[in-house]
C-alpha cells in the first residue's frame, strides 16, 4: 500500500466533503500521509527574492516564525526585507490553518498552534550531528521541549522554483518500529524529568513518554544497519504540491529538496478520532504502564 492518501483540490480553504474529511482523518491516524497534488502555496511577485539560501543566517536549518509573539528567527536580513519575509511566512501559517480547519474540523477545538518554518537550504548541504540529521529515518521528538503525549501534526508545501521535488524516505509503521527498539531503551531514572526541568534543561516536565520518544528518535538515527535495511520507500513531493502528516507517528527522513514551508500543530490525544492510534497509547500498551500522569 502507498503511504500517501491523495486529496484533490487546489484551494487551501476547501470546501471538503464529509466523505473526504473522514477519509483524511482515518489515513492520518492510521499512519499515512495526506498528499495534495494540486495544492500550491503561491508566492507573490515581491516574495520571489526570498527563494535564496542567503535569506538564512546560516546558523539554523530553517527560519522560524512564532505567530504568538510575531517574531521571526533565523535570518540576518535588514529590517525592510525581514518584515516582508516575515509576512510571507505568516501568510503560509494562515493558509495551513485554513486547510486544517476545512479538512479536519473535529481537531480544531483541541489544536494548539506551533511554529511556522521556511527551509531555504538544500537538505544535502546541511552538516549536522547524527541526532540532528533529518536525512536519517526518525519519528519526531524534542530534547528541550517535551510535549507530554501531544500529537505533532505538520503541513508542508514545496515552493521550489526549478521544479525540484522534496524527497522523503518513509519507514515502517510506528508500532513495528517501537517493538523493534523498546528492548534497547533504558527507562528514565526516578526524578529525571523534574531534575531536567529544575536545571532548565527542558522547557517543562519530561514525562516518561517524552523520554521514550526521544530515546527512540536517537536510537533510530544512530543505527546505521536499521537506516539501510529496514522496510522503507522513497516518496517524492513535486514542486507546487503540499502534504500533511503526524510526524511523531510516521518514520520519515528528508533526503533532498530546497524551499519548503512547514506549519506545526499540537493535538492532545483526546482530540483524536481514535486515541488508540497515538504513539502514547501504543507505547503504554507495549510497556504495560502509564507514561503520562
N, C-alpha and C positions, 0 to 999 in steps of 0.2 A: 504493500500500500504506500502511496506517495505521502510524505509528511505534510503536504500542502493541501489546504481546503480553499479552492478558488471562490472568491466573492466578486461578482460582477458589479460594474458601476463606476463612473468617473467623478462622482460628487462626494465630497467629504461629509456633507450633511445628509446623504441618503436621498430619498427615504428607502428604508429596507423593510421588506415584508416580514410578517411574524415567522414565516417558514424559514426565511434566510437567517433571521436572528436566532432561532432555535438551533439551526444547523451550525451557526458560528459558535455559540456557547458550547455545544456538545464537542465540537472539534477542538476548541481552545482547552477546555477542561480535560479532554482526552489526550492531551499532549501533542496536538498538531499545530501547525502554523496557518493562520489565515493569510492568504495571498490575494492582493488586489491588483490584477494585471492592467487595469485601466485607470488606476488612481494615481495621478501625479501631483506633486507639490510644485506648482508653477512659480518660478522666481520672477520678480518684477525686473524691468529693464535696468534700473539703477542698482539692483542686487547682484547682477552677474559678475561684478567686480570681486565679489566675495568667493567666487569659485577659484580660490587661490590658497595654497597651503600657508602662505605668508601672513594670512589673517590670524593664524595661531601664533601664540608667543613662543611655541616650540617646547614648552616645559610639560604640557599635558597632552594626552592623546585626543582631547576634544575641547570644544568651547562649551561651557556650561552656563545655563540661564536658570535663575530661580524666579518663578512667577510671583512668589510671595514678597520677596524683597526687591524685585526689579533689577537685580544685579547680574551682570554678565562677567564670567571669569574665563581666562584662558586666551585673551587677546591683548596685544600691545598696540593696537591701532590708536591713532589720535582721536580725540573726543567726537568730532563730527561723524567720522566713519564708524566709530564704535557705536554710536547711537543708531545709525542705520542698520548696522549688523545686528544689534540687539532687537530692533524692530522686526527684522526678518525672522530671527529665531522665535520671538514671541508670537509671530503670526503662525508659525508652524505649530506652536503649542495650542493655539486656538483651534486650528484645523484638526489636530489629533483629538482634542476634547470633543469636538463636534462629531467625529467619527465614532468614538466610543459611546457617546450619548445616543446616537442614532441607531447603532447596531447592537449595543449591549445595555439597553435601558435598565435592566434589572440590577446591574452593577452600580449604577450611578449614585444611589443613596449611600453607598458604602465606600466609594472611591476616595483616595487621597492623592492629590496631585504631587508628583515628584519633579525632578529637574528635567529640563529640555537640553539636548545636546546637538551640536553640529560638529561633524567629523570631517574636516577638510584634508586630513593627512592620509596618504596611501597606506593601507594596512601593512603591506610588506616592508615599509620604510620605518616602522615604529620599533625601535630597540626597547627591550624590556626584560625583566627577570621572568622566570617561568610562571610565577604566581600572577604576574600582570600581563602575561602573553595570551591575548584573546584569540590567537590562532591555534590554541590547544583546546580540545573539547572540554567543556565545563558546564556546570549549572551556576547561576549567579548567586553569590553570597558576598557580604561586605565585611571586611575586618573591623572597621571602626563604626559601622552603622548597623547594628543588629535590628531586625525587624519583628522578632517575636512571632514568626509564622505567617506574616502577611504575604500575600502573593505579589510577585513582581511582574506586572503587565507592561509590555513595551510596544510602541508603534514606531515603525521605521519607514523612511522614504528615501529612495535613491534619486538624487538630482544630478548625477554625473552628466556633464555637457557633451562628452565624447562617446556616449553610449556604453561605457564600461559597466559591467554588471558588478554588483556586490555579491561575492561568492562565500557561501557558508558551507561547513560540514555539519550535518545533523546526526546525532548518535542514537544510541539505544534508549528505550523507554526508561523513565525515571526509576521505577521500582526495580527493574532488572539491574540498572546501574547501582542503586543503593544496596541491593542484595550482594552484589559483587564486592563493594568496597567496605561495607559496615564492619565485617570481621577484622579489618585492618585498623579501624579508627578507635582511638582511646577515648573513653568518656572524660568529661571535664572533671577536674578535681573539685571537691566541695568548696564553695565560696568563690570560685574563679570569676564568675560573672560579676559579682558585687565588687571584687577587688579591681578588676579592669575598669569598672565604672568609677570607683573611688579614685583611681590613679588617672582618670580622664583619658584612658587609652581607647575607650569606646564612648560613643555618644548614646548613652543609655545602657540598659542591662543586657548582657549577652546571655540569653537563655540557653539551656541545653540544646534546644532546636538550632539556634544560631551556631553553636559550637559544632554540631554535627554537619550542618550545611557548609560551613567554612572548611571543615576538615575534608569533606567530600570534594569540594571545589579544588582544594590544594592537592589532594591525593590524585584526582583525575589528571590534573595538569602535570604532575610530577612523574606519572607512569608512562614512560616512552613506549613500552610494548602495547599498553592499552590504547594509546593515541594512534598507533599504526594498525592494530589488528581488531579492535572492537567493531561490531556492526555499525556501519555509518554510510551516509550517502552525501554526495555533493549537490548543493541546491543554489543555482544562480538566481539572483533577483535583478532583472534588467533595469536599466535606467528608466526613469519615469514610471516606476511601479512602487507599491508600498506593501508592507506586511505587518502582522501583529502576532505576538507570541508571549506566553508565560515563560520568561527566561530562567525562572527558578526551577522549572519542571523539564524543559526541553534542553537536552545536551546539545551544545552548539559551539561552533568555532568560526570566526571571521577570517577568511583566507586571502581575500583580495577585494579591492574596491576603494573608492575615494569619493568624497562629497555625499554624505549621508546624514539625514536628520533622525533624531530619536527622542521620543517622549516617554517618560516613565510614569506609571501609575502604581499605587499600592492598594491592595484589596484584601480586607480581612477574610479569613476562611469562611466565616458565617455569611459572607456576601456571595459565595459561590452557589450555583445551582446544585452542584453535587460536591459537598465538602470532602467526601471520602477520597477525591482525586488529588487533594492538596498534598504537597510534599510533607507538610507537618503530619497529616493523618497517616500517610504511608510510612514515615519513619516511626511514628508511635506504634503502629501495628507491627512493624518488623522488630522493634526493640522491646515491645510489650511494656511500655511505660509512658507516662505523660512527659512531654518535653517543654511545655509552656504552662506556667502556673495560671 
